[in-house]
Amino acid sequence: MASSDEDVDYDEDDGPEDAFQSIRIPLGHPPVLFGLPGSEELMREILSHLKWRFGECAFQMFDNGEIGPKILHTVANHDVFVVIARNDAMSELNFSLMRLLLTVDALRGESPHRLTVVMPCLEYARQDRKLVAGEAIAPKLLLRCIRTAGATRVLTVDLHNQAEAAFSPTGMVLDELSSDVYLADFIKRNVTNFDEDHTVVCATNGGGMKFTRRMADILRVGFIMADRFRQQGGGRGDVKIISDSELKAVSTVIVIDDMFDTCGNLVEVCSALHLLLPKADLYGVAPHGYFSGDAGEKVKGLVQDPWSLLYRSGTDCNLQWLAVTNSVDQTAALQRLAAAGLESRIKVIEISKLLAGAIARLHLGAPVNVSKFKSLGPKDIDPVLADAPQAPAAPLPADATRHAELRKRVSSA
């Protein structure tokens, strides 16, 4: 808010030209976003919706491997958001998490009003329980470390297990967004000849049934589920498809999972679907994608020969493409998959508008888990984002210097 002549006190002997004019004194808690290395592309997309300022931070690498973050401008009394997206092409995961903790601690030392970590894909999310004695519950520990570093809120997208929302320690809030509307919009626009009457969605297991049912409701299509049956004790058992309706008219099957990692489960489900519906086109959609290990070879096997990994037959699988969001930076994954000749089979769904809308609401103190916001798709107008550029901006470094000079002259008067 710019100061007018009436807002500035000056001696009667001084004219208005001697007063401090054009000094911007931010009121409230100006927002500022910091993006860690590897998250630059996602940050640019988010800021294109918010029109807020990009926080400046430098990182020094010491010869002994230690990291030294440095905040390059004031964040005192600011509403600070730190964006981190996994980027295997830039740095190793655990290195990135350590850099996040050091950055949050450095920001906390500068007295911000509030510190929020935006982690679209919560790392270690699949280690959410003790399967045998002696194992750790990794996501609970990660959230506790982030809270200890100084953050009071974490914003993420599509948890592996919704019970993980209870992992947030005392003094921290874990907000979960859902990308289901964005996935559904992408499916409608990119599935060839999409027809509600001839399409079904398939959950890869019982754990993903709730999310897949929600997708079926949004798309208004049928629902089936893959499950594993053991005919005798031990072993993994065979994957069978469970359906409560006739499938003869189905021409398109969309496999829904929460994450594509090594894609072993995807191979088994697609093979079972092809055995049941040999003429149907298959598509795979998930909020998160790692494509680690030999995922590229497995997906290539599905595209060229779905039985090569299981039954050594020579039937075409009809897998058209796999789609994931940019909650994880896909640069490294796309390079690996392109090396396997799959560059045209992988699609990336943009969800920066979803994250930007949530960030704007958190800054304004509005809830993000309300149906009105959750129902907004990528093509819908978000009224909160429309007003986001009007938020009081954080002062630039040059403005911060002028503020310091102003405080110095006022204090010496």
C-alpha positions as CSV (number, residue, x, y, z in Angstrom):
1,M,0.0,0.0,0.0
2,A,1.7,3.2,-1.1
3,S,2.1,6.0,1.4
4,S,0.5,9.3,0.5
5,D,1.9,12.7,1.6
6,E,-0.6,12.8,4.4
7,D,0.8,9.5,5.8
8,V,4.3,10.9,6.2
9,D,5.4,13.2,9.0
10,Y,7.9,15.9,8.0
11,D,8.9,19.3,9.4
12,E,7.1,22.4,8.4
13,D,10.2,23.8,6.8
14,D,10.5,20.8,4.5
15,G,8.5,20.5,1.4
16,P,6.7,17.4,0.1
17,E,9.7,16.8,-2.2
18,D,11.9,16.2,0.9
19,A,9.5,13.6,2.4
20,F,9.7,9.9,2.0
21,Q,7.6,9.2,-1.0
22,S,6.9,6.0,-2.9
23,I,7.8,4.0,0.2
24,R,5.7,0.7,0.2
25,I,5.1,-0.6,3.7
26,P,3.5,-4.0,3.5
27,L,0.6,-4.7,5.7
28,G,-0.5,-8.1,7.0
29,H,1.7,-11.1,6.0
30,P,2.9,-10.8,2.4
31,P,3.2,-14.2,0.7
32,V,6.5,-15.5,-0.7
33,L,7.3,-18.8,-2.4
34,F,10.6,-20.7,-2.3
35,G,11.4,-23.5,-4.7
36,L,14.1,-26.0,-3.9
37,P,16.5,-27.1,-6.7
38,G,14.7,-29.5,-9.0
39,S,11.3,-27.8,-8.4
40,E,11.8,-24.9,-10.6
41,E,9.5,-26.0,-13.4
42,L,6.6,-26.7,-11.0
43,M,7.3,-23.3,-9.2
44,R,7.1,-21.4,-12.5
45,E,3.7,-23.0,-13.3
46,I,2.4,-22.2,-9.8
47,L,3.6,-18.6,-9.9
48,S,2.0,-18.2,-13.4
49,H,-1.4,-18.6,-11.6
50,L,-0.6,-16.7,-8.4
51,K,1.6,-13.8,-9.8
52,W,3.4,-13.8,-6.4
53,R,7.1,-13.3,-5.8
54,F,9.7,-16.0,-6.1
55,G,11.8,-16.3,-3.0
56,E,15.6,-16.1,-3.4
57,C,17.7,-18.8,-1.7
58,A,21.3,-20.0,-2.4
59,F,22.8,-23.3,-1.6
60,Q,26.5,-23.9,-0.9
61,M,28.0,-27.3,-1.2
62,F,31.0,-27.9,1.0
63,D,33.9,-30.2,0.1
64,N,32.8,-32.7,2.8
65,G,29.4,-33.1,1.2
66,E,27.5,-30.8,3.7
67,I,24.8,-28.3,2.5
68,G,24.6,-24.7,3.5
69,P,21.4,-22.8,2.5
70,K,21.2,-19.0,2.7
71,I,18.0,-16.9,2.5
72,L,18.8,-13.9,0.4
73,H,16.1,-11.5,1.6
74,T,13.9,-10.8,4.5
75,V,11.0,-13.1,5.3
76,A,10.1,-11.6,8.7
77,N,6.4,-11.6,9.2
78,H,5.8,-13.2,5.8
79,D,3.6,-16.1,4.9
80,V,6.3,-18.4,3.5
81,F,5.7,-21.5,1.2
82,V,8.4,-23.9,0.4
83,V,7.8,-26.1,-2.7
84,I,9.7,-29.4,-3.1
85,A,9.1,-31.8,-5.9
86,R,11.1,-35.0,-6.3
87,N,13.5,-34.7,-9.2
88,D,15.8,-37.7,-9.7
89,A,17.6,-35.9,-12.6
90,M,18.8,-33.2,-10.2
91,S,19.6,-34.9,-6.9
92,E,19.0,-38.1,-4.8
93,L,15.8,-38.2,-2.8
94,N,17.3,-38.3,0.7
95,F,19.7,-35.5,-0.2
96,S,16.7,-33.4,-1.3
97,L,14.9,-34.0,2.0
98,M,17.9,-33.0,4.0
99,R,18.2,-29.8,2.0
100,L,14.5,-29.2,2.7
101,L,15.0,-29.5,6.4
102,L,17.9,-27.1,6.4
103,T,16.1,-24.6,4.3
104,V,13.0,-24.7,6.6
105,D,15.2,-24.2,9.6
106,A,17.0,-21.3,8.0
107,L,13.7,-19.7,7.1
108,R,12.4,-20.2,10.7
109,G,15.4,-18.3,12.0
110,E,14.2,-15.2,10.0
111,S,10.9,-15.0,11.9
112,P,8.2,-15.7,9.3
113,H,4.6,-15.4,10.2
114,R,3.9,-19.0,9.0
115,L,5.9,-21.7,7.2
116,T,4.2,-24.2,4.9
117,V,5.9,-27.0,3.0
118,V,4.3,-27.9,-0.3
119,M,5.2,-31.5,-1.1
120,P,2.8,-32.8,-3.9
121,C,4.0,-36.3,-3.4
122,L,4.7,-37.3,0.2
123,E,7.9,-39.3,0.2
124,Y,8.2,-42.6,2.0
125,A,4.4,-42.8,2.0
126,R,4.2,-46.5,1.3
127,Q,6.1,-47.3,4.5
128,D,3.0,-46.4,6.4
129,R,2.8,-49.5,8.7
130,K,4.9,-52.1,10.4
131,L,4.5,-55.4,8.4
132,V,7.0,-57.1,10.7
133,A,8.7,-56.3,13.9
134,G,11.6,-53.9,13.7
135,E,10.4,-51.7,10.8
136,A,10.0,-48.0,10.9
137,I,6.9,-45.9,10.0
138,A,8.8,-43.6,7.7
139,P,6.2,-40.9,6.7
140,K,5.4,-40.3,10.4
141,L,9.1,-39.7,11.1
142,L,9.4,-37.4,8.0
143,L,6.5,-35.2,9.1
144,R,7.9,-35.0,12.6
145,C,11.3,-33.9,11.2
146,I,9.6,-31.2,9.1
147,R,7.7,-29.9,12.1
148,T,10.9,-29.9,14.2
149,A,12.7,-27.9,11.5
150,G,10.0,-25.2,11.8
151,A,7.1,-25.8,9.4
152,T,3.6,-25.7,10.8
153,R,1.7,-27.1,7.7
154,V,2.3,-29.6,4.9
155,L,0.3,-29.6,1.7
156,T,0.3,-32.8,-0.4
157,V,-1.7,-34.5,-3.1
158,D,-3.3,-38.0,-3.0
159,L,-1.8,-39.8,0.0
160,H,-1.0,-43.5,-0.5
161,N,-3.1,-44.2,2.6
162,Q,-5.6,-41.5,3.8
163,A,-4.9,-42.7,7.4
164,E,-1.5,-41.0,7.0
165,A,-3.3,-37.7,7.6
166,A,-3.2,-38.7,11.3
167,F,0.6,-38.9,11.2
168,S,1.0,-35.1,11.5
169,P,2.6,-34.3,14.9
170,T,1.3,-31.8,17.4
171,G,1.5,-28.3,16.1
172,M,1.3,-29.3,12.4
173,V,-1.6,-29.6,9.9
174,L,-1.4,-32.1,7.0
175,D,-3.7,-31.0,4.1
176,E,-4.4,-33.5,1.4
177,L,-5.6,-32.5,-2.0
178,S,-7.1,-34.8,-4.6
179,S,-6.2,-34.7,-8.3
180,D,-9.2,-36.9,-9.3
181,V,-11.0,-34.1,-11.2
182,Y,-7.8,-33.3,-13.1
183,L,-7.3,-37.0,-14.0
184,A,-10.9,-37.3,-15.1
185,D,-10.6,-34.2,-17.3
186,F,-7.5,-35.6,-18.9
187,I,-9.1,-39.0,-19.5
188,K,-12.1,-37.4,-21.2
189,R,-10.0,-35.3,-23.5
190,N,-7.3,-37.9,-24.4
191,V,-8.9,-41.3,-24.5
192,T,-9.8,-42.0,-28.1
193,N,-13.5,-42.0,-28.7
194,F,-14.3,-41.8,-25.0
195,D,-17.8,-43.3,-24.4
196,E,-19.3,-43.6,-21.0
197,D,-21.4,-46.6,-22.0
198,H,-18.4,-48.6,-23.2
199,T,-15.8,-47.6,-20.6
200,V,-14.9,-49.0,-17.2
201,V,-12.3,-48.1,-14.6
202,C,-10.3,-50.8,-12.9
203,A,-8.8,-50.6,-9.4
204,T,-5.5,-52.5,-9.1
205,N,-6.3,-53.8,-5.6
206,G,-8.7,-53.4,-2.8
207,G,-6.7,-50.6,-1.2
208,G,-7.3,-48.3,-4.2
209,M,-11.0,-49.1,-4.5
210,K,-12.2,-45.9,-2.9
211,F,-10.2,-43.6,-5.1
212,T,-11.2,-45.6,-8.2
213,R,-14.9,-45.5,-7.3
214,R,-14.6,-41.8,-7.0
215,M,-13.1,-41.6,-10.5
216,A,-15.9,-43.8,-11.8
217,D,-18.5,-41.4,-10.3
218,I,-16.8,-38.4,-11.9
219,L,-16.5,-40.1,-15.3
220,R,-19.9,-41.8,-15.0
221,V,-18.6,-45.1,-16.1
222,G,-18.6,-48.7,-14.7
223,F,-16.3,-50.0,-12.0
224,I,-14.3,-53.2,-11.8
225,M,-11.5,-54.4,-9.5
226,A,-8.5,-56.6,-9.7
227,D,-7.7,-58.8,-6.7
228,R,-5.4,-61.6,-5.9
229,F,-6.6,-65.1,-5.2
230,R,-4.5,-67.9,-3.7
231,Q,-5.6,-71.4,-4.6
232,Q,-3.3,-72.8,-2.0
233,G,-1.2,-71.5,0.9
234,G,1.8,-69.4,0.1
235,G,2.8,-67.6,-3.0
236,R,1.4,-64.5,-4.6
237,G,-1.6,-66.1,-6.2
238,D,-3.4,-65.2,-9.5
239,V,-4.9,-61.8,-10.3
240,K,-8.6,-62.1,-11.1
241,I,-11.0,-59.4,-12.2
242,I,-14.1,-58.8,-10.1
243,S,-17.2,-57.2,-11.8
244,D,-20.8,-57.0,-10.9
245,S,-22.0,-56.4,-14.5
246,E,-21.7,-57.7,-18.0
247,L,-18.5,-56.6,-19.7
248,K,-19.1,-57.7,-23.3
249,A,-19.8,-54.2,-24.5
250,V,-16.7,-52.7,-22.9
251,S,-14.2,-51.3,-25.4
252,T,-12.0,-49.2,-23.1
253,V,-10.5,-50.0,-19.7
254,I,-8.8,-47.4,-17.6
255,V,-6.5,-48.8,-14.9
256,I,-6.4,-46.5,-11.9
257,D,-3.5,-46.8,-9.4
258,D,-2.1,-44.4,-6.8
259,M,1.4,-44.7,-8.1
260,F,3.4,-46.2,-10.9
261,D,6.8,-47.2,-9.5
262,T,8.3,-50.5,-10.8
263,C,5.0,-51.3,-12.6
264,G,5.0,-54.9,-11.5
265,N,1.4,-54.7,-10.3
266,L,0.4,-52.9,-13.5
267,V,1.8,-55.8,-15.6
268,E,-0.2,-58.4,-13.8
269,V,-3.5,-56.4,-13.8
270,C,-3.2,-55.5,-17.5
271,S,-2.4,-59.1,-18.4
272,A,-5.5,-60.3,-16.5
273,L,-7.6,-57.6,-18.2
274,H,-6.4,-58.6,-21.6
275,L,-7.2,-62.2,-20.9
276,L,-10.8,-61.2,-20.0
277,L,-11.2,-58.4,-22.6
278,P,-8.8,-59.1,-25.5
279,K,-10.3,-56.4,-27.8
280,A,-10.4,-53.6,-25.2
281,D,-8.0,-50.7,-25.3
282,L,-6.1,-50.3,-22.0
283,Y,-5.0,-47.0,-20.4
284,G,-3.2,-46.4,-17.1
285,V,-3.6,-43.3,-14.9
286,A,-2.1,-42.5,-11.5
287,P,-1.5,-39.3,-9.5
288,H,2.2,-40.1,-9.0
289,G,4.9,-41.7,-11.2
290,Y,8.4,-42.8,-10.3
291,F,9.0,-45.4,-13.1
292,S,12.0,-46.7,-11.2
293,G,14.1,-49.9,-11.7
294,D,13.1,-51.8,-14.8
295,A,9.7,-50.1,-15.2
296,G,10.6,-49.1,-18.7
297,E,11.2,-52.7,-19.8
298,K,8.0,-53.8,-18.1
299,V,5.9,-51.1,-19.8
300,K,7.5,-51.9,-23.1
301,G,6.6,-55.5,-22.6
302,L,3.0,-54.5,-22.1
303,V,2.9,-52.5,-25.2
304,Q,4.6,-55.0,-27.4
305,D,3.9,-58.4,-25.8
306,P,1.8,-58.5,-22.6
307,W,2.6,-62.1,-21.9
308,S,6.3,-62.1,-22.4
309,L,6.9,-61.5,-18.7
310,L,4.3,-64.0,-17.5
311,Y,3.0,-66.5,-20.1
312,R,5.5,-66.1,-23.0
313,S,2.7,-65.7,-25.6
314,G,2.6,-63.3,-28.5
315,T,-0.6,-61.3,-28.1
316,D,-0.8,-57.5,-28.4
317,C,-1.9,-55.9,-25.1
318,N,-3.6,-52.8,-26.6
319,L,-2.0,-50.6,-23.9
320,Q,-2.3,-47.1,-25.3
321,W,-0.5,-44.9,-22.8
322,L,0.2,-44.2,-19.1
323,A,-0.5,-40.8,-17.5
324,V,0.8,-39.3,-14.3
325,T,0.7,-35.8,-12.8
326,N,3.7,-33.6,-12.3
327,S,3.6,-34.1,-8.6
328,V,7.0,-35.8,-9.3
329,D,9.2,-34.1,-11.8
330,Q,9.2,-36.5,-14.8
331,T,12.4,-35.4,-16.5
332,A,14.5,-38.4,-15.4
333,A,11.6,-40.9,-15.9
334,L,10.9,-39.6,-19.4
335,Q,14.6,-40.0,-20.3
336,R,14.6,-43.6,-19.2
337,L,11.3,-44.4,-20.9
338,A,12.4,-42.6,-24.1
339,A,15.5,-44.9,-24.1
340,A,13.1,-47.8,-24.2
341,G,11.2,-46.3,-27.1
342,L,8.2,-45.2,-25.0
343,E,8.3,-41.5,-25.3
344,S,4.8,-41.4,-26.9
345,R,3.3,-43.7,-24.3
346,I,3.8,-41.5,-21.3
347,K,1.6,-38.4,-20.6
348,V,2.1,-35.8,-17.9
349,I,-1.0,-34.1,-16.3
350,E,-0.5,-30.6,-15.1
351,I,-1.8,-29.9,-11.6
352,S,0.0,-26.6,-10.8
353,K,-3.4,-24.8,-10.8
354,L,-4.7,-27.1,-8.1
355,L,-1.7,-26.4,-6.0
356,A,-1.9,-22.7,-6.7
357,G,-5.5,-22.6,-5.7
358,A,-4.7,-24.4,-2.4
359,I,-1.8,-22.1,-1.6
360,A,-3.9,-19.0,-2.2
361,R,-6.6,-20.3,0.1
362,L,-4.1,-21.2,2.9
363,H,-2.7,-17.7,2.6
364,L,-6.2,-16.2,3.0
365,G,-7.1,-18.6,5.9
366,A,-9.7,-20.5,3.9
367,P,-10.2,-24.3,4.0
368,V,-8.9,-26.4,1.1
369,N,-11.0,-29.5,1.9
370,V,-14.4,-28.1,0.9
371,S,-16.4,-29.5,-2.0
372,K,-16.6,-26.2,-3.9
373,F,-12.8,-26.1,-4.3
374,K,-12.4,-29.9,-4.7
375,S,-14.8,-29.9,-7.6
376,L,-12.9,-27.3,-9.6
377,G,-11.2,-28.7,-12.7
378,P,-8.3,-27.4,-14.9
379,K,-10.7,-25.5,-17.2
380,D,-12.9,-24.0,-14.4
381,I,-12.4,-20.4,-13.2
382,D,-11.1,-20.3,-9.7
383,P,-12.3,-17.0,-8.1
384,V,-9.6,-17.1,-5.4
385,L,-6.9,-17.4,-8.0
386,A,-8.4,-14.5,-9.9
387,D,-7.8,-12.3,-6.8
388,A,-4.4,-13.8,-5.8
389,P,-2.3,-11.1,-7.6
390,Q,-3.9,-8.5,-5.4
391,A,-2.3,-10.0,-2.3
392,P,0.3,-7.6,-0.7
393,A,3.6,-8.4,-2.3
394,A,6.8,-9.1,-0.4
395,P,9.3,-6.3,-0.7
396,L,12.1,-6.7,-3.2
397,P,15.6,-6.6,-1.9
398,A,15.9,-3.0,-3.1
399,D,12.7,-2.1,-1.2
400,A,14.0,-3.9,1.9
401,T,17.1,-1.6,1.8
402,R,14.9,1.5,1.5
403,H,12.9,0.2,4.5
404,A,16.0,-0.2,6.5
405,E,17.1,3.4,5.6
406,L,13.7,4.7,6.6
407,R,13.8,2.9,9.9
408,K,17.3,4.2,10.6
409,R,16.3,7.9,9.8
410,V,13.1,7.6,11.9
411,S,15.0,6.1,14.9
412,S,17.7,8.9,14.7
413,A,15.1,11.7,14.5
